[in-house]
Every structure is written in structure tokens, then in C-alpha cells.
Amino acid sequence: MKRILAILIFLPCLSAFALADTAELEPNPRAERFVKMQVAAGEPADLEKEFPDPGDRVLGSEFLVNLLTGASSNVHRHGVRIINATFADDIDLENADVSHNVELSGCNFLGDLELSQSHFKKNLILDGSTIGGTLNLIRGIIDGDLKINSVKFTSVEGEADFTDLQAAGSFELSNASFAGRALFIHDKIGGNLDAQGASFANRETEISFDSMIVGAYALFRGAIFSSSVTFAYADVARNFGTEDAHFTNSRTDAYAIFNSMKVGLDGKFHRTVFDCRVDFGHAEFGGRFEPTQATFNAPWSFPNFSGLKADVVDFSLAKFSNRYALEGMEYREIKADSVSDFVDRATYSPDAYASLESFLKRKGMEGSANTVYIAQRRRERSGLSLPGKVGSVLLDVLVGYGRRPWLAFVWGALFVALGAAVFRRRTNMQPQKPEYESRHYSAFWYSLDMFLPFVDLKAADYWEPRMDRQLARTYLRIHILLGWILIPIGLAAISGLVK
């Protein structure tokens, strides 16, 4: 009961404080007159210099709307440049046409900034401002540059929605920070997209650059993505770069999607750290794809590079905590600490091995290409039935799956030598007919003649192991059988019939 009475007593005090704060944030007529004077003179209106007390820097939303859109506004050709102002109320410029250059730098927007379907015929600059509510620029048109460098979007519930934005110049948001959701879906940027050092802090939401079109460079060097993010189907005319960026969301449902994006030149991901699921599936790079020294930390997910296309792919010094998918990846040249080991550590894909084999052949590295082919067949073996595994092992051991046919003849030479050792003593042999007793006997030629199919060296016609040498007579059958197996397989491998 005492606690309830204390709350009832304290409520009027809270109301009084709220009324006092509201009164302090009333628009200042003197500040508005100062802004009009400076705008008419073509000078920036820096309210911090003119009004040391922050409470005197408040401008009304209607004042700003009339200044930007009013036909009778006395605006110099330099445009409207307001610095360090505070706007306490929502600003509604939806469907507005603004013909002036607009700069609202270092300002504090306590409410929403509604600019949807507005048309700014020159630049729109909000550098260094703080936006406490939602910024909507949905289907907005900007004939010059859009700059929101170092802008702080402080509302976790609020959004920065740039969906279907068209900017003829560049879109700059370097070092901007977003506490809530940010959407850049279907944006069309004529110049650069510069988001270097930007941070997206909300782990519970998605940042979307889905289907964005950028006419020049898209730069995210040093950006921090705590949110999931997608660049799916984005189209960047020149380079796309996230050098030294960090995708920090390590939740199992977090992701960084670059699926089906198109980059005219290079994709630079040097030293980028991915703590989330990564998907580059079917992305296309006209030049180089370079995740050099990148780190892929998500142990529950396979980074996906399936179907990726680039002139050169460079995974030098990249680190992976799990396997990765390379199926269907196409390139003219590939670089890694060891390209064969790089493919071996990926999830099994015949395509990945075939692409690497083709690359090595183009480089004239036939032996290395054969090694890659053999590695592929060995990994394939684990998915075969038991008879298939046995056959695979035999082809591997005997002829290197057709890429090392000389192995069959090495094995043949070993068995010929073994046969010569088994049949080495004349005393352990007997002539097939009494009249052959005086003929010369050679253990080597006898072993070779018995081993070679289709060949008669006349050594096997005269001699055989003695009847009491059962082990030798049994080995003779095995010796002949091995010859009928190894020699045809070796010849077939040389002719290309065994693969």
C-alpha cells in the first residue's frame, strides 16, 4: 500500500518533468529567422555557433517543409544548409518536390523523417545527424548524391527504409550506425555505394541490399554486420569490397547471403571475418574473386561457393572451420595455399575436381592434373557398394584409374621377379618330356613366358614344377592368372579405355 501511494505521489512530478521537456523543445523563432537569413545569403546556418544553448536550436517541422518546398522561399542557389539544428516533431516530405541542394548536417531528428516518393533535384546531405525515429525514403528520387555519412539511427524499433530509391549520383553512408532495421532493396545508384565503416547492430533483424543496382563501386571496407545481411541478386558495375569487414552474428540462424549477385570486376573480401552462414552460390565476378585471408568461423555450416563464376578465384590464406561447397564453381585460374588440398577439404563434388584438373592441364601440369583426378576417384569410393569399392581399389592400385598405366607393368615386373625366385632352382623343375632333359633352363625366361598372355617365348613348353612341389605348382596357376589380369588392364589404360 505504501508503495502504491509513493507511485501516485510521484506521477505528478513525472508529468511536470515531461511538460518541462516539451516546453524546452518548442521551435525557436529567432533560430528560424537566422536560418532564413543565412539561406537567403547563400551561407550555411550553423545553429551551434549562433545559439550556444542547445534548447535554442529547435526548428519546427513545418518551417523546414515550407523552406524546402515553398514557392516563395528566398533560397540562394547554394541551397539550404542547416547545421546542428534539432527537430522535435516528425517531418513529412512525402511526395514533395525539392529543387534546392539540401544539407541538414549534424542535426538531431527526434521523430520520424518521412521522405517517401519525394524528389530531390540536387543533393540530399544528412551527414553526422542523429535520427531517433524512422527514416523512409521509399521510392525516393535524388538527382544528385545522397549522403548519410556518420548518421546515427538510434531506434531499435525504427527503420531506415531506402527501398526502390533512385540516386543519380553516389550513395554515401560511411561510418553510419544502424540500431534497427535497414532496407536497400531494389535501389538504383548511379555512382558509388560507399558504406565503409558502417555498422549494423541489431542481431534480431535483417539488413537487405537485395537486387540493388550500383553503377560504379560498392565499398564496405571495415563495416560491422551484427545483423544478418543479404546482397542476393545485387548488380555492381565495378568492384565490390568488404575488406576487413566483420559479420559478427554467430547465431545458427544468422547469415550473409551473396547468392546470384553480379560484379562487373573484382570481389574483394580480404581479411573479412564471417561468424555466420555464408552463401556465394551462383555469384558472378567479371574479374577476380578474392577471399584472401578471409576467415569462415561457423562450424555448423558449409560456406557455399557452388556455381560461382570468376576469371580468377584466390583463396590464399583463407581459413575454414568446416568443409565448404565448390560444386559447379567455374574459373580460368585458381589460387590457394595448395589448390589440390583446397579441393580435398571441400564437400565431395566431381565438378570441383574436374574444374581443377582442367585448370592444371591448361597450365601444362599434366602430372598434377592426374593426381587430382585420382584423388577424386578415391573420394568417390566411399559412396560405392562393396563390389564397387573392391573394383575401385584394384583400378587405383593397378593403373591409377588409367592415369598411371605404367603401374600395371611395374606390378608385372614384380610378379615376374617373384616367379623367377619361386622357380629359380633347376632341381625343383622337371621336363615336360624326357627328351627335354638336356635343354637349358632359365628361371627368368620361364617366369616371363608363363606371365605374358598371347606371347610364346618357348620357355614354358619344356619345363614345369616337379609333382612334389605343390606350392610351386599352385603359385604357377596364380602367376598365369595375374598375367592375364595385369597385362590387358595395362594395355587398356594406355589406350584410354580404363578411366
Beta strands, then each sheet from edge to edge (+ up, - down):
strand 1: 45-46
strand 2: 58-59
strand 3: 80-83
strand 4: 86-87
strand 5: 91-92
strand 6: 97-98
strand 7: 102-105
strand 8: 108-109
strand 9: 113-114
strand 10: 119-120
strand 11: 124-125
strand 12: 130-131
strand 13: 135-136
strand 14: 141-142
strand 15: 146-147
strand 16: 152-153
strand 17: 159-161
strand 18: 166-167
strand 19: 171-172
strand 20: 177-178
strand 21: 181-183
strand 22: 188-189
strand 23: 193-194
strand 24: 199-200
strand 25: 206-208
strand 26: 213-214
strand 27: 218-219
strand 28: 224-225
strand 29: 228-230
strand 30: 235-236
strand 31: 240-241
strand 32: 246-247
strand 33: 255-257
strand 34: 262-263
strand 35: 267-268
strand 36: 273-274
strand 37: 277-279
strand 38: 284-290
strand 39: 295-296
strand 40: 309-314
strand 41: 319-320
strand 42: 330-335
strand 43: 429-431
strand 44: 463-465
sheet 1: 1+ 3+ 7+ 11+ 15+ 19+ 23+ 27+ 31+ 35+ 38+ 34+ 30+ 26+ 22+ 18+ 14+ 10+ 6+
sheet 2: 1+ 3+ 7+ 11+ 15+ 19+ 23+ 27+ 31+ 35+ 38+ 40+ 42+
sheet 3: 2+ 4+ 8+ 12+ 16+ 20+ 24+ 28+ 32+ 36+ 39+ 41+
sheet 4: 5+ 9+ 13+ 17+ 21+ 25+ 29+ 33+ 37+
sheet 5: 43+ 44-
end
